[in-house]
Amino acid sequence: MKLFQIYHKIILLFFIFMFMAPSVFADDLSPSDDTFDISEILGDIESIETNSDTSELPTINSRAYVVIDRKSNTILIGKNENQKKKMASTTKIMTALVVIEHCDLSDTVEVSKKAASTGGSRLGLKTGDKLTVCDLLYGLMMRSGNDAAVCLSEHVAGSITDFANLMNEKAKSLGLSNTHFVTPHGLDEDEHYTTAYELAILSNYAMNNEIFAKIVGTKNYTITINGYPKTLTNTNELLGVLNGVYGIKTGFTNGANRCLVTCCKRGDMDIICVVLGADTKKYRTTDSIKLIEYAFQNFTYVNIEEIISNHFEIWKKENLPTITVSKGVSNYLDITFEEIPYSSIPVRSDLVNNFQVYINYESNLNAPISKGTSIGTITLELEEQTIYSGDILVNTNIEHKNILDYLYDFCQNFSNIFNSILEI
């Protein structure tokens, strides 16, 4: 009887585990109650809460989101974009980047027992399987394989902990101060987090890597495991479906909820959209489409370099003659402003004429003055937000007068006085 009860409990626990597994360990998987027909959303994109009032943002379910311009990292729109959040499998953006930067993609890797037993979204690896780093990367990013993540981390660094250290070192080098990694796959950990904005910055950096961009932009791909082919389909529901989308990564855990990072380019505008913490896959998809469409419909590129240059030239004509250089061999100043890191930024259409340029400067200077010396600042603002701030710089050296210079000035002044007397 006791033996029967033990078997009964084991079977019961097995079924409980099987029932709970998708919700506890799931990552990028779609439970039956979270499936939807994307054509229902894409059928009439124009009906998705577009509004003639560009200041009114679309209604979004996701807890945090941001849309940035890829050229300048400028935030177009955002909500809670600087709050620390769990990010599920969007973690693998950093995982893939570190792998690509640290090893040969043609290397063959043997799958460990630890990697093969990793739960959640899986590539389906078994202990002893052999495949290349390149194929593991496709399995990591397209199928979101947690087993592939562990396998790669062990290959690169020897352990998950040591690989996480590499991830954090990379985050630090990119200035991601509100990002911290514990695992290569993104299953929930208290100290594993990022922000929507920093995830967008990381994604922008990663997409500049040609290998990375090619992998996340692939819809279907066949890898080889132990010499046998296996075809993968990308988990990114917008790739190849929404106009202009060309990457990058999905994510889901109980702690993070639904997450999606999307790159989209139409014409000259190239953006990254991040949504974190959507309640369902349908919400994350709808939210992403709403934000992407809002950005393309309501933002236009403005040449801020031209605005600053025009204002600076007018200011120079009016103010440069009033600047004095005491004890200098010359009173002539050749000045410019610090280089603008990007010439154009996307601006909401109703705000394109609202730029303000402010210049602060020193009117009384003392020689010597070295080339590159700052004599003031020029600032561009939009709606009280600083778009650009740079130094006003001297282009040439101005030496301090010496005794001969003073003697020359004395003689010159004496000559002028003498000539004036003669004219009388």
C-alpha positions in Angstrom: 0.0 0.0 0.0 2.8 2.4 0.9 4.6 1.6 -2.4 1.4 2.5 -4.3 1.0 5.8 -2.4 4.6 6.7 -3.2 4.1 5.9 -6.9 0.8 7.9 -6.8 2.6 10.9 -5.3 5.4 10.7 -7.9 2.9 10.6 -10.8 0.9 13.4 -9.3 4.0 15.6 -8.9 5.0 14.8 -12.4 1.7 16.1 -13.8 1.8 19.2 -11.6 5.3 20.0 -12.8 4.2 19.5 -16.5 1.2 21.7 -15.9 3.2 24.5 -14.3 6.3 24.3 -16.5 5.0 26.6 -19.3 4.0 29.4 -16.8 7.0 29.0 -14.4 9.8 28.6 -16.9 8.3 29.8 -20.2 10.3 32.2 -22.2 9.0 33.3 -25.6 6.6 30.4 -25.7 2.9 31.0 -26.5 0.4 29.4 -24.1 -2.8 28.5 -25.8 -4.6 31.4 -24.2 -2.1 33.9 -25.5 -2.3 33.1 -29.2 -3.8 35.6 -31.7 -4.1 36.3 -35.4 -1.7 39.2 -36.1 -3.6 39.9 -39.3 -6.4 41.2 -37.1 -4.0 43.9 -35.9 -2.4 44.6 -39.2 -5.6 44.6 -41.2 -6.1 48.3 -40.7 -3.0 49.9 -39.2 -4.5 53.4 -39.7 -7.3 52.6 -37.2 -4.9 51.9 -34.4 -5.5 55.1 -32.3 -4.0 57.6 -34.7 -4.9 61.1 -33.7 -4.6 64.5 -35.3 -3.4 65.8 -32.0 0.2 64.8 -32.1 0.7 65.6 -28.4 -1.7 62.8 -27.4 0.1 59.5 -27.2 -1.5 56.2 -28.0 -2.9 54.1 -25.1 -0.3 51.5 -24.2 -0.6 48.4 -22.0 3.1 47.8 -21.4 4.5 49.0 -18.0 7.5 50.7 -19.7 8.4 51.7 -23.2 10.6 53.9 -25.3 11.2 54.7 -29.0 14.6 56.1 -29.9 16.2 57.4 -33.1 19.1 55.1 -34.1 21.2 58.0 -35.5 21.3 60.1 -32.4 19.9 57.9 -29.5 17.3 60.7 -29.1 14.2 59.6 -27.2 11.1 60.2 -29.3 8.5 59.0 -26.8 8.7 57.0 -23.6 7.0 56.0 -20.4 8.9 54.7 -17.3 11.9 54.4 -19.7 14.4 54.8 -16.9 12.8 52.4 -14.4 14.6 49.2 -13.7 12.7 46.2 -15.1 13.2 42.5 -15.7 13.8 41.9 -19.4 13.4 38.1 -19.9 15.0 36.9 -23.2 15.8 40.4 -24.5 18.9 39.6 -22.3 20.1 37.5 -25.1 20.9 40.6 -27.1 23.9 41.1 -24.8 24.6 37.4 -24.7 24.9 37.2 -28.5 27.0 40.4 -28.6 29.5 39.1 -26.0 29.8 35.7 -27.8 30.4 37.4 -31.2 33.1 39.6 -29.7 34.9 36.8 -27.8 35.1 33.7 -30.0 35.3 32.1 -33.4 31.9 31.4 -34.8 33.2 28.3 -36.6 34.2 26.6 -33.4 32.4 23.4 -32.6 30.8 23.1 -29.1 29.7 20.1 -27.2 26.6 20.5 -25.1 27.0 20.0 -21.4 24.5 18.3 -19.0 23.9 21.7 -17.4 23.1 23.3 -20.7 20.9 20.5 -21.9 18.8 20.6 -18.7 18.1 24.3 -18.8 14.4 25.0 -18.7 12.1 27.4 -20.5 12.3 28.1 -24.2 14.7 25.6 -25.7 16.5 24.8 -28.9 16.1 21.2 -27.9 19.8 20.3 -27.1 20.8 17.1 -25.5 23.9 16.3 -23.5 26.8 15.5 -25.9 25.2 17.2 -28.9 27.7 19.0 -31.2 27.1 22.2 -33.2 29.0 25.3 -34.1 28.9 28.6 -32.2 27.3 30.2 -35.3 24.4 27.7 -35.2 24.1 28.1 -31.4 23.7 31.9 -32.0 20.9 31.3 -34.5 19.3 29.0 -32.0 19.8 31.6 -29.2 18.3 34.6 -31.1 15.7 33.0 -33.4 14.3 30.2 -31.2 15.4 32.0 -28.0 17.0 28.8 -26.7 17.9 29.0 -23.0 19.9 25.8 -23.5 21.9 27.5 -26.2 22.5 30.5 -23.9 24.1 28.3 -21.2 26.1 26.3 -23.8 27.5 29.5 -25.3 28.3 31.0 -21.9 30.2 27.9 -20.8 32.1 27.8 -24.1 33.2 31.5 -23.9 33.8 31.9 -20.1 33.7 28.5 -18.5 30.6 29.2 -16.4 27.4 31.3 -16.2 28.9 33.4 -13.5 32.1 34.3 -15.4 30.1 35.0 -18.5 27.7 37.3 -16.6 30.8 39.2 -15.5 31.7 39.7 -19.2 28.2 40.9 -19.8 28.4 43.4 -17.0 31.8 44.6 -18.2 30.3 45.3 -21.6 27.3 47.1 -20.1 29.7 49.3 -18.1 31.7 50.1 -21.2 28.5 51.2 -22.9 27.6 53.5 -20.0 24.6 51.3 -19.0 24.5 52.2 -15.3 21.0 50.8 -14.6 21.7 47.4 -16.2 22.9 44.3 -14.5 23.1 40.7 -15.7 23.1 37.4 -13.7 22.3 34.9 -16.4 22.8 34.6 -20.2 19.2 33.7 -20.8 17.1 36.1 -18.7 15.0 33.8 -16.5 13.9 35.8 -13.5 16.5 36.8 -11.0 16.2 39.8 -8.6 19.5 41.3 -9.6 18.9 40.8 -13.3 17.5 44.0 -14.8 17.7 46.9 -17.2 15.6 49.8 -18.3 13.7 50.3 -21.5 16.0 53.1 -22.5 19.3 51.3 -21.8 18.0 48.2 -23.5 17.3 50.4 -26.6 20.9 51.8 -26.4 22.3 48.3 -26.1 20.2 47.2 -29.0 21.3 50.1 -31.2 25.0 49.2 -30.4 24.4 45.5 -31.2 22.6 46.2 -34.5 25.8 48.0 -35.7 27.5 44.5 -35.6 26.8 43.0 -39.1 26.8 39.4 -37.8 24.4 40.2 -35.0 22.1 42.2 -37.3 22.1 39.3 -39.9 21.0 36.8 -37.3 18.2 38.8 -35.7 17.0 39.8 -39.1 16.6 36.2 -40.3 13.0 34.8 -40.5 13.9 31.1 -41.2 17.2 29.3 -40.9 18.5 25.7 -40.9 21.2 24.8 -38.4 23.0 21.5 -38.0 23.1 19.4 -34.8 25.3 16.3 -34.9 25.2 16.5 -38.7 21.4 16.6 -38.9 19.5 19.7 -40.1 17.0 21.5 -37.9 14.9 24.4 -39.3 14.2 27.4 -37.0 11.6 30.1 -37.3 12.1 33.5 -35.6 10.0 34.2 -32.5 9.7 37.9 -33.5 6.1 38.2 -34.7 6.7 41.5 -36.4 9.7 40.5 -38.5 8.7 40.2 -42.2 5.2 41.3 -41.3 5.2 45.0 -40.3 6.6 47.4 -42.9 10.3 48.2 -42.2 10.9 45.8 -39.3 14.3 44.2 -39.5 15.0 42.9 -36.0 15.6 42.2 -33.1 14.3 40.2 -30.0 11.3 38.8 -28.0 11.0 37.9 -24.4 8.7 36.5 -21.7 8.9 35.3 -18.1 6.4 35.6 -15.2 8.4 38.4 -13.7 9.0 40.4 -16.8 5.8 39.6 -18.6 5.9 40.1 -22.4 8.8 42.1 -23.9 9.8 43.1 -27.4 12.6 45.1 -29.0 12.0 46.1 -32.6 14.1 47.9 -35.2 12.2 49.6 -37.9 13.3 51.7 -40.9 11.2 53.6 -43.4 12.9 56.1 -45.7 15.5 58.1 -43.7 14.0 57.4 -40.3 15.4 54.5 -38.4 14.1 53.7 -34.9 14.2 51.2 -32.1 11.1 50.5 -30.1 11.2 48.7 -26.7 8.2 47.5 -24.8 8.6 45.9 -21.3 5.9 44.3 -19.1 3.0 43.8 -21.5 0.3 41.6 -20.1 0.0 39.4 -23.1 1.7 38.7 -26.4 -1.1 40.4 -28.2 -0.6 43.5 -26.1 3.1 43.7 -26.7 2.5 43.3 -30.5 -0.2 45.9 -30.5 1.8 48.3 -28.3 4.8 48.0 -30.5 2.8 48.7 -33.7 1.1 51.7 -32.1 4.4 53.2 -31.0 6.1 52.5 -34.3 3.2 53.9 -36.3 3.0 57.0 -34.0 6.7 57.7 -34.5 6.6 57.5 -38.3 3.4 59.5 -38.6 4.3 62.3 -36.2 8.1 62.8 -36.3 10.2 64.4 -39.0 14.0 65.0 -39.2 15.2 68.6 -38.5 18.7 69.7 -39.4 19.8 71.1 -36.0 23.3 71.8 -37.3 21.9 74.3 -39.8 19.8 75.9 -37.1 22.8 76.3 -34.8 25.1 77.5 -37.6 22.7 80.1 -38.8 22.1 81.5 -35.4 25.8 81.5 -34.6 26.7 83.5 -37.7 24.1 86.1 -36.9 25.4 86.3 -33.3 29.0 86.7 -34.5 28.2 89.7 -36.7 26.5 91.4 -33.8 28.7 90.5 -30.9 32.2 89.5 -32.1 33.3 93.2 -32.4 32.4 93.8 -28.8 34.8 91.1 -27.5 38.2 92.5 -26.4 41.5 90.7 -25.9 43.6 92.5 -23.3 47.4 92.5 -23.8 47.1 90.4 -27.0 49.2 90.9 -30.1 45.8 90.8 -32.0 42.3 91.7 -31.1 40.9 89.5 -33.9 39.1 86.4 -32.8 38.4 83.5 -35.1 35.8 81.3 -33.3 33.7 78.3 -34.0 31.5 75.9 -31.9 32.1 72.4 -30.7 31.3 69.7 -33.2 27.7 68.5 -33.2 27.6 64.7 -32.9 24.7 64.3 -35.3 23.4 66.8 -37.8 19.7 65.9 -37.7 17.2 64.6 -35.2 13.6 63.5 -35.5 11.2 66.1 -34.0 7.5 66.0 -33.4 5.9 67.8 -36.4 4.1 70.4 -34.3 7.4 71.4 -32.6 9.8 71.9 -35.5 9.6 75.7 -35.1 10.0 75.7 -31.3 13.8 75.5 -31.1 15.6 78.1 -29.0 19.3 78.9 -29.2 21.1 80.4 -26.2 24.7 81.8 -26.2 26.7 82.7 -23.2 30.2 84.2 -23.6 33.0 86.2 -22.0 33.4 89.6 -23.5 36.7 90.5 -21.9 39.6 88.1 -22.6 43.2 88.2 -21.5 46.1 87.0 -23.6 47.7 84.6 -24.1 44.8 82.5 -25.6 45.5 79.1 -27.0 43.7 77.5 -29.9 40.8 75.4 -28.6 40.2 77.6 -25.6 36.5 77.9 -24.7 35.1 81.4 -24.4 31.5 80.4 -23.9 28.7 77.9 -24.7 26.0 77.6 -27.3 22.9 75.6 -26.4 20.0 74.4 -28.4 16.7 73.7 -26.5 13.3 72.3 -27.5 10.5 72.5 -25.0 13.0 73.3 -22.2 15.0 70.1 -23.0 18.6 70.5 -24.0 19.2 69.0 -27.5 22.8 70.2 -27.9 25.2 72.1 -25.7 28.8 72.8 -26.9 31.7 75.1 -26.2 32.5 78.2 -28.3 36.1 77.7 -29.2 39.0 80.0 -30.4 40.4 78.7 -33.7 43.9 80.4 -33.5 46.6 81.3 -30.9 46.7 84.8 -29.6 50.1 85.6 -28.0 50.8 88.0 -25.1 52.4 91.2 -26.2 56.2 91.6 -25.5 58.3 94.7 -25.1 58.8 95.1 -28.9 55.0 94.8 -29.4 54.4 97.6 -26.9 57.2 99.7 -28.5 55.6 99.2 -31.9 52.2 100.3 -30.5 53.8 103.4 -28.9 55.4 104.3 -32.2 52.2 103.7 -34.1 50.2 105.8 -31.7 52.8 108.6 -31.8 52.7 108.5 -35.6 49.0 108.8 -35.7 49.0 111.7 -33.3 51.8 113.5 -35.3 49.9 113.0 -38.6 46.8 114.4 -37.0 48.7 117.5 -35.9 50.1 118.0 -39.4 46.6 117.8 -40.9 45.5 120.6 -38.7 
